[in-house]
Amino acid sequence: MKNINNKTLDISSLNHWYGHGEMRRHVLQSVSMEISPGEVVLLTGPSGCGKTTLLTLIGALRKVQDGELKVFGKQLFGASRKTRQNLRKNIGMIFQGHNLLRCLTAEQNVQMGADLLNGFSYKARRAQSREWLRAVGLEDHLSKLPHDLSGGQKQRVAIARALAARPKLLLADEPTSALDSSTGREIVDLLKKLALEQSCSVLMVTHDPRILDVADRLLQMEDGQILPSV
Ligand SMILES: Nc1ncnc2c1ncn2[C@@H]1O[C@H](COP(=O)(O)OP(=O)(O)OP(=O)(O)O)[C@@H](O)[C@H]1O
């Protein structure tokens, strides 16, 4: 399917509920938003307002219950498992908790991201993995297992892994929360550079006031709704 309006993300009247019966909660309430190729958008809002739920829906990790959600022009409402799987190949995700494989080294974890690339030899993919690990300042930790890395270092491996797959959309849930201020700055600058060089759109949830200036646009969320921009 052709992406006619050329938006990376196009959401209209998206609703989401958790629970059943009396426990049913309306956590996303008629959310509408768009993101263009190469745009860096920051999403802020109080804990529990629905940011992670929104990110996981966009990342095709959950089924859309109600409303329109198009990623690269593909409608996710009613989409098959296969469609969602295919879409995820072009979406990089950096979530809290890192999700690194414990039995693989930092380099092997990043290589898993690079392995999603078609048309590159094993050697080229390994070189690219090393390049990304260098870019996030971990060139001296290639062969370490996750449990030998600090929280911030694990976060950086997760970031390198997401970038190695050259996504067209990067979803990041508080990517700098475990990092000191200068590393956090370097990481967001790197994400911004990627966005510019590869026309990769970035949607980043953050509570970190130090990085707000990286955004092309700021979105604020409250009680499951995107607030009108002022
Ligand atoms: N799997 C789930 N089942 C039931 N309720 C959930 C589930 N996941 C999240 N919730 C609830 O939905 C609401 C929105 O959660 P969500 O994690 O999307 O918010 P958030 O803005 O990302 O919060 P935080 O900033 O603390 O990560 C919260 O009240 C949360 O408790």
PDBQT file of the ligand as one rigid body, heavy atoms in Angstrom, charges set to zero:
ROOT
HETATM    1  N1  LIG A 301      -1.686  -3.797  31.268  1.00  0.00    +0.000 N 
HETATM    2  C1  LIG A 301      -2.425  -2.952  31.988  1.00  0.00    +0.000 A 
HETATM    3  N2  LIG A 301      -3.584  -3.362  32.587  1.00  0.00    +0.000 NA
HETATM    4  C2  LIG A 301      -4.340  -2.507  33.297  1.00  0.00    +0.000 A 
HETATM    5  N3  LIG A 301      -4.055  -1.212  33.489  1.00  0.00    +0.000 NA
HETATM    6  C3  LIG A 301      -2.908  -0.743  32.926  1.00  0.00    +0.000 A 
HETATM    7  C4  LIG A 301      -2.050  -1.583  32.157  1.00  0.00    +0.000 A 
HETATM    8  N4  LIG A 301      -0.994  -0.836  31.739  1.00  0.00    +0.000 NA
HETATM    9  C5  LIG A 301      -1.187   0.416  32.208  1.00  0.00    +0.000 A 
HETATM   10  N5  LIG A 301      -2.349   0.475  32.927  1.00  0.00    +0.000 N 
HETATM   11  C6  LIG A 301      -2.913   1.674  33.551  1.00  0.00    +0.000 C 
HETATM   12  O1  LIG A 301      -3.253   2.567  32.506  1.00  0.00    +0.000 OA
HETATM   13  C7  LIG A 301      -2.924   3.905  32.854  1.00  0.00    +0.000 C 
HETATM   14  C8  LIG A 301      -1.944   4.470  31.837  1.00  0.00    +0.000 C 
HETATM   15  O2  LIG A 301      -0.694   3.780  31.975  1.00  0.00    +0.000 OA
HETATM   16  P1  LIG A 301       0.607   4.151  31.134  1.00  0.00    +0.000 P 
HETATM   17  O3  LIG A 301       1.692   3.216  31.561  1.00  0.00    +0.000 OA
HETATM   18  O4  LIG A 301       0.234   4.177  29.700  1.00  0.00    +0.000 OA
HETATM   19  O5  LIG A 301       0.891   5.622  31.652  1.00  0.00    +0.000 OA
HETATM   20  P2  LIG A 301       2.239   6.492  31.567  1.00  0.00    +0.000 P 
HETATM   21  O6  LIG A 301       1.803   7.880  31.283  1.00  0.00    +0.000 OA
HETATM   22  O7  LIG A 301       3.184   5.864  30.606  1.00  0.00    +0.000 OA
HETATM   23  O8  LIG A 301       2.830   6.403  33.024  1.00  0.00    +0.000 OA
HETATM   24  P3  LIG A 301       4.390   6.476  33.512  1.00  0.00    +0.000 P 
HETATM   25  O9  LIG A 301       4.882   7.855  33.177  1.00  0.00    +0.000 OA
HETATM   26  O10 LIG A 301       4.289   6.222  34.979  1.00  0.00    +0.000 OA
HETATM   27  O11 LIG A 301       5.114   5.385  32.768  1.00  0.00    +0.000 OA
HETATM   28  C9  LIG A 301      -2.352   3.865  34.263  1.00  0.00    +0.000 C 
HETATM   29  O12 LIG A 301      -3.390   4.149  35.167  1.00  0.00    +0.000 OA
HETATM   30  C10 LIG A 301      -1.906   2.417  34.416  1.00  0.00    +0.000 C 
HETATM   31  O13 LIG A 301      -2.005   2.016  35.772  1.00  0.00    +0.000 OA
ENDROOT
TORSDOF 0
